[in-house]
Amino acid sequence: MQWVLTALLTVIIFGSVLWLLLHVRTPRYHVIGKDIERILELVITGQATENDWSVFTAYQIRDNDYLESIRERCMEIEEREYIGDVRPPYLFTSNGIEEIRALHDELKNYHQRHARS
């Protein structure tokens, strides 16, 4: 009788775990243009943390090629100009900040053009 109870409990636990894995979705990092604008503003004003920047650059943007190109260009700037917490509060050199500012302005203009259409 005890082995039947153990087997039944095992099946219930296994079934519950299987059901949970099939029905619970993996969290997704979904970013929109306004989110990127905000991150770039934080970088420009010296309010971004290394974590903010890392989260932005770490995840590929699969649903918008233009936003992905902005992220890739930010990563290129990061390779050349990133200094982290060496010169608080800015994460980039002054040249890097200017390049980020140019990307921010480009993104802002892109949103203004596409908001009208």
MMTF fields as JSON, N, C-alpha, C and O atoms, coordinates in Angstrom:
{
  "mmtfVersion": "1.0.0",
  "mmtfProducer": "UNKNOWN",
  "numBonds": 467,
  "numAtoms": 468,
  "numGroups": 117,
  "numChains": 1,
  "numModels": 1,
  "chainsPerModel": [1],
  "groupsPerChain": [117],
  "chainIdList": ["A"],
  "bondAtomList": [4, 2, 8, 6, 12, 10, 16, 14, 20, 18, 24, 22, 28, 26, 32, 30, 36, 34, 40, 38, 44, 42, 48, 46, 52, 50, 56, 54, 60, 58, 64, 62, 68, 66, 72, 70, 76, 74, 80, 78, 84, 82, 88, 86, 92, 90, 96, 94, 100, 98, 104, 102, 108, 106, 112, 110, 116, 114, 120, 118, 124, 122, 128, 126, 132, 130, 136, 134, 140, 138, 144, 142, 148, 146, 152, 150, 156, 154, 160, 158, 164, 162, 168, 166, 172, 170, 176, 174, 180, 178, 184, 182, 188, 186, 192, 190, 196, 194, 200, 198, 204, 202, 208, 206, 212, 210, 216, 214, 220, 218, 224, 222, 228, 226, 232, 230, 236, 234, 240, 238, 244, 242, 248, 246, 252, 250, 256, 254, 260, 258, 264, 262, 268, 266, 272, 270, 276, 274, 280, 278, 284, 282, 288, 286, 292, 290, 296, 294, 300, 298, 304, 302, 308, 306, 312, 310, 316, 314, 320, 318, 324, 322, 328, 326, 332, 330, 336, 334, 340, 338, 344, 342, 348, 346, 352, 350, 356, 354, 360, 358, 364, 362, 368, 366, 372, 370, 376, 374, 380, 378, 384, 382, 388, 386, 392, 390, 396, 394, 400, 398, 404, 402, 408, 406, 412, 410, 416, 414, 420, 418, 424, 422, 428, 426, 432, 430, 436, 434, 440, 438, 444, 442, 448, 446, 452, 450, 456, 454, 460, 458, 464, 462],
  "bondOrderList": [1, 1, 1, 1, 1, 1, 1, 1, 1, 1, 1, 1, 1, 1, 1, 1, 1, 1, 1, 1, 1, 1, 1, 1, 1, 1, 1, 1, 1, 1, 1, 1, 1, 1, 1, 1, 1, 1, 1, 1, 1, 1, 1, 1, 1, 1, 1, 1, 1, 1, 1, 1, 1, 1, 1, 1, 1, 1, 1, 1, 1, 1, 1, 1, 1, 1, 1, 1, 1, 1, 1, 1, 1, 1, 1, 1, 1, 1, 1, 1, 1, 1, 1, 1, 1, 1, 1, 1, 1, 1, 1, 1, 1, 1, 1, 1, 1, 1, 1, 1, 1, 1, 1, 1, 1, 1, 1, 1, 1, 1, 1, 1, 1, 1, 1, 1],
  "groupList": [{"groupName": "MET", "atomNameList": ["N", "CA", "C", "O"], "elementList": ["N", "C", "C", "O"], "formalChargeList": [0, 0, 0, 0], "bondAtomList": [1, 0, 2, 1, 3, 2], "bondOrderList": [1, 1, 2], "singleLetterCode": "M", "chemCompType": "L-PEPTIDE LINKING"}, {"groupName": "GLN", "atomNameList": ["N", "CA", "C", "O"], "elementList": ["N", "C", "C", "O"], "formalChargeList": [0, 0, 0, 0], "bondAtomList": [1, 0, 2, 1, 3, 2], "bondOrderList": [1, 1, 2], "singleLetterCode": "Q", "chemCompType": "L-PEPTIDE LINKING"}, {"groupName": "TRP", "atomNameList": ["N", "CA", "C", "O"], "elementList": ["N", "C", "C", "O"], "formalChargeList": [0, 0, 0, 0], "bondAtomList": [1, 0, 2, 1, 3, 2], "bondOrderList": [1, 1, 2], "singleLetterCode": "W", "chemCompType": "L-PEPTIDE LINKING"}, {"groupName": "VAL", "atomNameList": ["N", "CA", "C", "O"], "elementList": ["N", "C", "C", "O"], "formalChargeList": [0, 0, 0, 0], "bondAtomList": [1, 0, 2, 1, 3, 2], "bondOrderList": [1, 1, 2], "singleLetterCode": "V", "chemCompType": "L-PEPTIDE LINKING"}, {"groupName": "LEU", "atomNameList": ["N", "CA", "C", "O"], "elementList": ["N", "C", "C", "O"], "formalChargeList": [0, 0, 0, 0], "bondAtomList": [1, 0, 2, 1, 3, 2], "bondOrderList": [1, 1, 2], "singleLetterCode": "L", "chemCompType": "L-PEPTIDE LINKING"}, {"groupName": "THR", "atomNameList": ["N", "CA", "C", "O"], "elementList": ["N", "C", "C", "O"], "formalChargeList": [0, 0, 0, 0], "bondAtomList": [1, 0, 2, 1, 3, 2], "bondOrderList": [1, 1, 2], "singleLetterCode": "T", "chemCompType": "L-PEPTIDE LINKING"}, {"groupName": "ALA", "atomNameList": ["N", "CA", "C", "O"], "elementList": ["N", "C", "C", "O"], "formalChargeList": [0, 0, 0, 0], "bondAtomList": [1, 0, 2, 1, 3, 2], "bondOrderList": [1, 1, 2], "singleLetterCode": "A", "chemCompType": "L-PEPTIDE LINKING"}, {"groupName": "ILE", "atomNameList": ["N", "CA", "C", "O"], "elementList": ["N", "C", "C", "O"], "formalChargeList": [0, 0, 0, 0], "bondAtomList": [1, 0, 2, 1, 3, 2], "bondOrderList": [1, 1, 2], "singleLetterCode": "I", "chemCompType": "L-PEPTIDE LINKING"}, {"groupName": "PHE", "atomNameList": ["N", "CA", "C", "O"], "elementList": ["N", "C", "C", "O"], "formalChargeList": [0, 0, 0, 0], "bondAtomList": [1, 0, 2, 1, 3, 2], "bondOrderList": [1, 1, 2], "singleLetterCode": "F", "chemCompType": "L-PEPTIDE LINKING"}, {"groupName": "GLY", "atomNameList": ["N", "CA", "C", "O"], "elementList": ["N", "C", "C", "O"], "formalChargeList": [0, 0, 0, 0], "bondAtomList": [1, 0, 2, 1, 3, 2], "bondOrderList": [1, 1, 2], "singleLetterCode": "G", "chemCompType": "PEPTIDE LINKING"}, {"groupName": "SER", "atomNameList": ["N", "CA", "C", "O"], "elementList": ["N", "C", "C", "O"], "formalChargeList": [0, 0, 0, 0], "bondAtomList": [1, 0, 2, 1, 3, 2], "bondOrderList": [1, 1, 2], "singleLetterCode": "S", "chemCompType": "L-PEPTIDE LINKING"}, {"groupName": "HIS", "atomNameList": ["N", "CA", "C", "O"], "elementList": ["N", "C", "C", "O"], "formalChargeList": [0, 0, 0, 0], "bondAtomList": [1, 0, 2, 1, 3, 2], "bondOrderList": [1, 1, 2], "singleLetterCode": "H", "chemCompType": "L-PEPTIDE LINKING"}, {"groupName": "ARG", "atomNameList": ["N", "CA", "C", "O"], "elementList": ["N", "C", "C", "O"], "formalChargeList": [0, 0, 0, 0], "bondAtomList": [1, 0, 2, 1, 3, 2], "bondOrderList": [1, 1, 2], "singleLetterCode": "R", "chemCompType": "L-PEPTIDE LINKING"}, {"groupName": "PRO", "atomNameList": ["N", "CA", "C", "O"], "elementList": ["N", "C", "C", "O"], "formalChargeList": [0, 0, 0, 0], "bondAtomList": [1, 0, 2, 1, 3, 2], "bondOrderList": [1, 1, 2], "singleLetterCode": "P", "chemCompType": "L-PEPTIDE LINKING"}, {"groupName": "TYR", "atomNameList": ["N", "CA", "C", "O"], "elementList": ["N", "C", "C", "O"], "formalChargeList": [0, 0, 0, 0], "bondAtomList": [1, 0, 2, 1, 3, 2], "bondOrderList": [1, 1, 2], "singleLetterCode": "Y", "chemCompType": "L-PEPTIDE LINKING"}, {"groupName": "LYS", "atomNameList": ["N", "CA", "C", "O"], "elementList": ["N", "C", "C", "O"], "formalChargeList": [0, 0, 0, 0], "bondAtomList": [1, 0, 2, 1, 3, 2], "bondOrderList": [1, 1, 2], "singleLetterCode": "K", "chemCompType": "L-PEPTIDE LINKING"}, {"groupName": "ASP", "atomNameList": ["N", "CA", "C", "O"], "elementList": ["N", "C", "C", "O"], "formalChargeList": [0, 0, 0, 0], "bondAtomList": [1, 0, 2, 1, 3, 2], "bondOrderList": [1, 1, 2], "singleLetterCode": "D", "chemCompType": "L-PEPTIDE LINKING"}, {"groupName": "GLU", "atomNameList": ["N", "CA", "C", "O"], "elementList": ["N", "C", "C", "O"], "formalChargeList": [0, 0, 0, 0], "bondAtomList": [1, 0, 2, 1, 3, 2], "bondOrderList": [1, 1, 2], "singleLetterCode": "E", "chemCompType": "L-PEPTIDE LINKING"}, {"groupName": "ASN", "atomNameList": ["N", "CA", "C", "O"], "elementList": ["N", "C", "C", "O"], "formalChargeList": [0, 0, 0, 0], "bondAtomList": [1, 0, 2, 1, 3, 2], "bondOrderList": [1, 1, 2], "singleLetterCode": "N", "chemCompType": "L-PEPTIDE LINKING"}, {"groupName": "CYS", "atomNameList": ["N", "CA", "C", "O"], "elementList": ["N", "C", "C", "O"], "formalChargeList": [0, 0, 0, 0], "bondAtomList": [1, 0, 2, 1, 3, 2], "bondOrderList": [1, 1, 2], "singleLetterCode": "C", "chemCompType": "L-PEPTIDE LINKING"}],
  "groupTypeList": [0, 1, 2, 3, 4, 5, 6, 4, 4, 5, 3, 7, 7, 8, 9, 10, 3, 4, 2, 4, 4, 4, 11, 3, 12, 5, 13, 12, 14, 11, 3, 7, 9, 15, 16, 7, 17, 12, 7, 4, 17, 4, 3, 7, 5, 9, 1, 6, 5, 17, 18, 16, 2, 10, 3, 8, 5, 6, 14, 1, 7, 12, 16, 18, 16, 14, 4, 17, 10, 7, 12, 17, 12, 19, 0, 17, 7, 17, 17, 12, 17, 14, 7, 9, 16, 3, 12, 13, 13, 14, 4, 8, 5, 10, 18, 9, 7, 17, 17, 7, 12, 6, 4, 11, 16, 17, 4, 15, 18, 14, 11, 1, 12, 11, 6, 12, 10],
  "groupIdList": [1, 2, 3, 4, 5, 6, 7, 8, 9, 10, 11, 12, 13, 14, 15, 16, 17, 18, 19, 20, 21, 22, 23, 24, 25, 26, 27, 28, 29, 30, 31, 32, 33, 34, 35, 36, 37, 38, 39, 40, 41, 42, 43, 44, 45, 46, 47, 48, 49, 50, 51, 52, 53, 54, 55, 56, 57, 58, 59, 60, 61, 62, 63, 64, 65, 66, 67, 68, 69, 70, 71, 72, 73, 74, 75, 76, 77, 78, 79, 80, 81, 82, 83, 84, 85, 86, 87, 88, 89, 90, 91, 92, 93, 94, 95, 96, 97, 98, 99, 100, 101, 102, 103, 104, 105, 106, 107, 108, 109, 110, 111, 112, 113, 114, 115, 116, 117],
  "secStructList": [7, 2, 2, 2, 2, 2, 2, 2, 2, 2, 2, 2, 2, 2, 2, 2, 2, 2, 2, 2, 2, 2, 2, 1, 7, 7, 7, 7, 7, 7, 7, 7, 2, 2, 2, 2, 2, 2, 2, 2, 2, 2, 2, 2, 2, 6, 7, 7, 7, 2, 2, 2, 2, 2, 2, 2, 2, 2, 1, 7, 7, 7, 1, 7, 2, 2, 2, 2, 2, 2, 2, 2, 2, 2, 2, 2, 2, 2, 2, 2, 2, 3, 3, 3, 3, 3, 3, 6, 6, 3, 3, 3, 7, 2, 2, 2, 2, 2, 2, 2, 2, 2, 2, 2, 2, 2, 2, 2, 2, 2, 2, 2, 2, 2, 2, 2, 7],
  "xCoordList": [0.82, 0.0, 0.86, 0.531, 1.981, 2.851, 3.483, 3.631, 3.855, 4.469, 3.459, 3.839, 2.174, 1.132, 0.99, 0.873, 1.002, 0.911, 2.128, 1.991, 3.316, 4.54, 4.491, 4.851, 4.052, 3.955, 2.938, 3.184, 1.804, 0.771, 1.277, 1.063, 1.941, 2.504, 3.569, 3.639, 4.388, 5.411, 4.774, 5.238, 3.731, 3.034, 2.403, 2.453, 1.813, 1.194, 2.247, 2.048, 3.355, 4.421, 5.015, 5.19, 5.323, 5.883, 4.914, 5.32, 3.645, 2.631, 2.495, 2.339, 2.553, 2.454, 3.632, 3.458, 4.821, 6.013, 5.941, 6.256, 5.537, 5.406, 4.376, 4.632, 3.222, 2.188, 2.723, 2.504, 3.423, 3.979, 4.97, 4.93, 5.845, 6.834, 6.19, 6.694, 5.103, 4.432, 3.602, 3.387, 3.139, 2.221, 2.822, 2.234, 3.956, 4.592, 5.607, 6.488, 5.476, 6.357, 7.63, 7.655, 8.658, 9.914, 9.741, 9.175, 10.217, 10.094, 10.893, 11.972, 10.368, 11.016, 11.345, 10.594, 12.474, 12.869, 12.365, 12.93, 11.316, 10.742, 11.01, 10.608, 11.689, 12.057, 11.4, 11.266, 10.996, 10.448, 11.37, 12.24, 11.169, 12.033, 12.114, 13.182, 10.996, 10.993, 11.871, 12.48, 11.938, 12.821, 14.28, 15.066, 14.631, 16.005, 16.314, 17.394, 15.368, 15.553, 15.86, 16.765, 15.11, 15.281, 16.654, 17.307, 17.089, 18.408, 19.505, 20.449, 19.375, 20.381, 20.377, 21.438, 19.195, 19.116, 19.828, 20.547, 19.626, 20.297, 21.814, 22.541, 22.284, 23.729, 24.253, 25.288, 23.539, 23.968, 24.021, 24.928, 23.046, 22.984, 23.8, 23.868, 24.418, 25.242, 24.442, 24.935, 23.221, 22.376, 22.253, 21.648, 22.806, 22.71, 23.707, 24.809, 23.303, 24.219, 24.821, 24.333, 25.884, 26.473, 25.453, 25.438, 24.61, 23.578, 22.56, 22.171, 22.122, 21.194, 21.78, 21.111, 23.028, 23.679, 23.842, 23.59, 24.261, 24.475, 23.189, 23.196, 22.09, 20.811, 20.405, 19.933, 20.582, 20.221, 21.039, 20.482, 22.343, 23.195, 23.219, 23.603, 22.822, 22.939, 21.874, 22.115, 20.713, 19.602, 19.333, 19.112, 19.357, 19.074, 17.613, 16.726, 17.372, 16.013, 15.586, 16.028, 14.742, 14.403, 13.235, 13.09, 12.407, 11.181, 11.265, 10.281, 12.427, 12.563, 14.01, 14.908, 14.223, 15.582, 16.236, 17.44, 15.456, 16.031, 16.536, 17.653, 15.726, 16.155, 17.351, 18.229, 17.393, 18.544, 19.795, 20.883, 19.654, 20.824, 21.316, 22.521, 20.398, 20.792, 21.567, 22.612, 21.059, 21.728, 23.126, 24.082, 23.239, 24.542, 25.521, 26.7, 25.035, 25.918, 26.33, 27.456, 25.43, 25.781, 26.876, 27.77, 26.804, 27.834, 29.181, 30.229, 29.153, 30.397, 30.999, 32.211, 30.148, 30.619, 31.184, 32.217, 30.512, 30.966, 32.376, 33.198, 32.655, 33.977, 35.089, 36.193, 34.8, 35.818, 35.837, 36.907, 34.663, 34.561, 34.084, 33.997, 33.777, 33.223, 34.303, 35.377, 34.022, 34.968, 34.352, 35.05, 33.064, 32.41, 32.389, 32.121, 32.672, 32.633, 33.969, 34.186, 34.852, 36.155, 36.0, 36.706, 35.068, 34.853, 33.375, 32.634, 32.949, 31.533, 31.105, 31.924, 29.9, 28.8, 28.686, 27.741, 29.624, 29.49, 30.125, 31.184, 29.462, 29.955, 30.865, 31.551, 30.871, 31.616, 32.526, 32.353, 33.498, 34.334, 33.469, 32.328, 34.003, 33.222, 32.901, 31.816, 33.831, 33.535, 32.402, 31.52, 32.426, 31.369, 30.02, 29.006, 30.005, 28.753, 28.205, 27.0, 29.086, 28.634, 28.068, 27.07, 28.701, 28.181, 26.83, 25.928, 26.701, 25.421, 24.363, 23.216, 24.748, 23.808, 23.321, 22.136, 24.23, 23.845, 22.857, 21.888, 23.102, 22.165, 20.818, 19.767, 20.855, 19.616, 18.808, 17.597, 19.475, 18.78, 18.212, 17.094, 18.991, 18.517, 17.27, 16.3, 17.301, 16.164, 14.94, 13.814, 15.169, 14.062, 13.419, 12.194, 14.247, 13.734, 12.986, 11.956, 13.495, 12.835, 11.428, 10.467, 11.32, 10.001, 9.058, 7.861, 9.586, 8.737, 8.232, 7.066, 9.096, 8.681, 7.632, 6.669, 7.814, 6.899, 5.631, 4.656, 5.627, 4.408, 3.385, 2.18, 3.866, 2.974, 2.343, 1.242, 3.037, 2.507, 1.493, 0.965],
  "yCoordList": [-1.201, 0.0, 1.26, 2.259, 1.189, 2.362, 2.679, 3.85, 1.661, 1.921, 2.525, 3.313, 2.178, 2.761, 4.245, 5.078, 4.563, 5.958, 6.755, 7.885, 6.151, 6.804, 7.015, 8.085, 6.011, 6.124, 7.188, 7.973, 7.218, 8.214, 9.627, 10.542, 9.795, 11.104, 11.523, 12.695, 10.589, 10.873, 11.317, 12.275, 10.642, 11.003, 12.384, 13.175, 12.682, 13.997, 15.099, 16.123, 14.9, 15.915, 16.078, 17.201, 14.969, 15.031, 15.719, 16.568, 15.357, 15.982, 17.47, 18.258, 17.858, 19.283, 20.073, 21.16, 19.523, 20.199, 20.288, 21.331, 19.226, 19.223, 20.25, 21.003, 20.291, 21.271, 22.694, 23.557, 22.928, 24.253, 24.668, 25.8, 23.766, 24.08, 24.351, 25.166, 23.688, 23.884, 25.159, 25.704, 25.642, 26.774, 28.098, 29.155, 28.055, 29.297, 29.7, 28.919, 30.923, 31.396, 31.996, 32.499, 31.931, 32.565, 34.074, 34.566, 34.812, 36.269, 36.791, 36.285, 37.781, 38.369, 39.827, 40.534, 40.251, 41.646, 42.329, 42.147, 43.103, 43.796, 45.285, 45.904, 45.841, 47.251, 48.003, 47.481, 49.229, 50.096, 51.3, 51.53, 52.058, 53.198, 54.207, 54.76, 54.45, 55.413, 54.928, 55.738, 53.607, 53.055, 53.346, 53.718, 53.171, 53.433, 54.918, 55.299, 55.752, 57.2, 57.535, 58.32, 56.945, 57.223, 56.759, 57.47, 55.59, 55.096, 56.018, 56.342, 56.441, 57.339, 58.68, 59.267, 59.173, 60.412, 60.247, 61.143, 59.106, 58.853, 58.846, 59.363, 58.26, 58.231, 59.646, 60.02, 60.431, 61.795, 62.672, 63.491, 62.497, 63.334, 62.772, 63.385, 61.614, 61.034, 60.331, 60.146, 59.938, 59.277, 57.774, 57.081, 57.267, 55.83, 55.058, 55.531, 53.875, 52.991, 51.998, 51.835, 51.349, 50.315, 49.218, 48.641, 48.933, 47.911, 48.326, 47.507, 49.595, 50.088, 49.837, 49.32, 50.211, 50.084, 48.616, 48.245, 47.794, 46.371, 45.675, 44.866, 45.983, 45.366, 45.789, 44.966, 47.057, 47.554, 46.877, 46.445, 46.78, 46.243, 44.716, 44.142, 44.056, 42.598, 41.85, 40.731, 42.445, 41.721, 42.211, 43.399, 41.284, 41.607, 42.024, 41.442, 43.041, 43.508, 42.845, 43.244, 41.852, 41.022, 41.55, 41.198, 42.385, 42.78, 44.129, 44.569, 44.802, 46.096, 46.267, 46.486, 46.167, 46.244, 47.593, 47.662, 48.662, 49.988, 50.119, 50.585, 49.712, 49.79, 48.884, 49.223, 47.737, 46.851, 47.523, 47.359, 48.275, 48.974, 50.051, 50.283, 50.706, 51.694, 50.99, 51.474, 49.86, 49.102, 48.664, 48.753, 48.191, 47.756, 48.918, 48.766, 50.088, 51.258, 51.69, 52.144, 51.551, 51.853, 50.91, 51.321, 49.651, 48.695, 49.04, 48.841, 49.553, 49.985, 51.168, 51.229, 52.105, 53.248, 52.745, 53.227, 51.787, 51.226, 50.651, 50.835, 49.955, 49.35, 50.392, 50.128, 51.577, 52.621, 53.581, 54.025, 53.91, 55.064, 54.765, 55.681, 53.524, 53.193, 53.26, 52.681, 53.964, 54.034, 53.545, 53.445, 53.241, 52.722, 53.741, 54.922, 53.274, 54.156, 54.851, 55.355, 54.885, 55.528, 57.027, 57.621, 57.635, 59.079, 59.333, 59.783, 59.046, 59.231, 60.661, 61.561, 60.925, 59.982, 59.454, 58.725, 59.802, 59.431, 58.077, 57.745, 57.308, 55.982, 56.021, 55.043, 57.163, 57.283, 58.505, 59.416, 58.497, 59.676, 60.785, 60.54, 61.995, 63.101, 62.833, 63.183, 62.214, 61.847, 60.827, 60.922, 59.866, 58.862, 59.476, 59.096, 60.427, 61.115, 61.843, 61.823, 62.485, 63.199, 62.228, 62.53, 61.074, 60.077, 59.532, 59.317, 59.315, 58.861, 59.944, 59.642, 61.202, 62.316, 62.342, 62.557, 62.125, 62.106, 60.964, 61.145, 59.797, 58.68, 59.001, 58.669, 59.639, 60.026, 60.976, 60.81, 61.968, 62.924, 62.231, 62.521, 61.314, 60.561, 59.747, 59.722, 59.096, 58.283, 59.147, 58.767, 60.304, 61.22, 61.707, 61.753, 62.066, 62.488, 61.352, 61.579, 60.154, 58.98, 58.825, 58.582, 58.968, 58.834, 59.961, 59.737, 61.155, 62.278, 62.072, 62.341, 61.599, 61.347, 60.247, 60.355, 59.194, 58.056, 58.26, 57.533, 59.219, 59.515, 60.208, 60.075, 60.946, 61.678, 60.773, 61.048, 59.681, 58.833, 57.849, 57.073],
  "zCoordList": [0.0, 0.0, 0.0, -0.641, 0.741, 0.829, -0.525, -0.873, -1.29, -2.595, -3.556, -4.422, -3.427, -4.267, -3.946, -4.845, -2.652, -2.225, -2.716, -3.185, -2.602, -3.072, -4.582, -5.073, -5.309, -6.766, -7.16, -8.076, -6.48, -6.766, -6.482, -7.277, -5.353, -5.003, -6.016, -6.386, -6.462, -7.47, -8.78, -9.399, -9.203, -10.44, -10.309, -11.25, -9.164, -8.949, -8.987, -9.641, -8.299, -8.284, -9.68, -10.154, -10.337, -11.687, -12.643, -13.437, -12.571, -13.431, -13.166, -14.098, -11.898, -11.546, -12.101, -12.651, -11.952, -12.474, -13.994, -14.565, -14.644, -16.099, -16.557, -17.497, -15.911, -16.246, -16.071, -16.921, -14.965, -14.689, -15.776, -16.256, -16.157, -17.19, -18.547, -19.319, -18.837, -20.119, -20.17, -21.253, -19.042, -19.037, -18.566, -18.794, -17.927, -17.479, -18.535, -18.897, -19.022, -20.092, -19.521, -18.398, -20.303, -19.951, -20.047, -21.023, -19.056, -19.16, -20.349, -20.655, -20.995, -22.17, -21.88, -21.207, -22.399, -22.291, -23.554, -24.632, -23.419, -24.57, -24.412, -23.427, -25.39, -25.312, -26.464, -27.571, -26.184, -27.226, -27.359, -26.519, -28.418, -28.701, -27.569, -27.304, -26.901, -25.789, -24.638, -23.939, -24.438, -23.404, -23.74, -22.869, -25.009, -25.429, -25.309, -24.856, -25.713, -25.551, -24.105, -23.821, -23.194, -21.768, -21.274, -20.511, -21.697, -21.286, -21.81, -21.089, -23.073, -23.643, -22.919, -22.704, -22.539, -21.753, -20.414, -19.972, -19.775, -18.496, -18.663, -17.814, -19.754, -20.013, -20.232, -19.681, -21.034, -21.359, -20.114, -19.963, -19.222, -18.013, -16.857, -15.791, -17.055, -16.0, -14.917, -13.804, -15.227, -14.234, -14.457, -13.639, -15.529, -15.823, -14.972, -14.694, -14.567, -13.85, -14.847, -15.965, -14.41, -15.267, -15.547, -16.634, -14.576, -14.754, -15.815, -16.648, -15.796, -16.824, -18.211, -19.105, -18.362, -19.661, -20.06, -21.207, -19.111, -19.402, -19.821, -20.748, -19.147, -19.505, -20.908, -21.692, -21.228, -22.561, -23.654, -24.663, -23.468, -24.529, -24.574, -25.594, -23.507, -23.435, -24.223, -24.676, -24.392, -25.013, -26.427, -26.658, -27.357, -28.753, -28.898, -28.273, -29.733, -30.011, -31.31, -32.387, -31.217, -32.371, -33.187, -34.357, -32.59, -33.284, -33.989, -34.584, -33.937, -34.589, -35.052, -34.239, -36.358, -36.905, -36.648, -36.401, -36.704, -36.477, -35.04, -34.816, -34.074, -32.674, -32.421, -31.628, -33.085, -32.957, -33.518, -32.965, -34.608, -35.165, -34.197, -34.091, -33.496, -32.479, -31.365, -30.931, -30.909, -29.845, -30.289, -29.52, -31.533, -32.044, -32.133, -31.812, -32.57, -32.63, -31.231, -31.026, -30.272, -28.879, -28.387, -27.646, -28.799, -28.405, -29.044, -28.43, -30.27, -30.917, -30.166, -29.96, -29.761, -28.971, -27.649, -27.184, -27.055, -25.779, -25.893, -24.995, -26.994, -27.18, -27.186, -26.711, -27.726, -27.836, -26.658, -26.241, -26.113, -25.22, -23.795, -22.977, -23.489, -22.168, -21.099, -21.261, -20.005, -18.889, -17.581, -16.572, -17.584, -16.382, -15.264, -15.485, -14.063, -12.89, -12.619, -11.517, -13.595, -13.406, -13.187, -12.373, -13.924, -13.815, -13.52, -14.394, -12.297, -11.968, -12.215, -12.032, -12.612, -12.785, -14.214, -14.519, -15.097, -16.514, -16.797, -16.265, -17.641, -18.007, -19.231, -19.532, -19.944, -21.193, -21.163, -20.352, -22.071, -22.263, -22.855, -23.249, -22.919, -23.495, -24.968, -25.433, -25.71, -27.104, -27.163, -28.017, -26.268, -26.214, -25.898, -26.483, -24.971, -24.619, -25.844, -26.092, -26.609, -27.816, -28.856, -29.51, -29.005, -29.946, -29.48, -30.289, -28.188, -27.623, -27.824, -28.154, -27.625, -27.832, -29.285, -29.539, -30.232, -31.651, -31.927, -32.665, -31.337, -31.5, -30.859, -31.407, -29.709, -29.022, -29.899, -30.049, -30.477, -31.347, -32.586, -33.012, -33.158, -34.325, -33.967, -34.724, -32.831, -32.391, -32.114, -32.436, -31.519, -31.234, -32.538, -32.651, -33.514, -34.825, -35.518, -36.153, -35.398, -35.977, -35.393, -36.123, -34.085, -33.442, -33.853, -34.029, -34.003, -34.417, -35.842, -36.129, -36.736, -38.119, -38.194, -38.952, -37.414, -37.485, -36.668, -36.855, -35.78, -35.014, -35.903, -35.69, -36.897, -37.806, -38.848, -39.325, -39.211, -40.281, -39.804, -40.6]
}
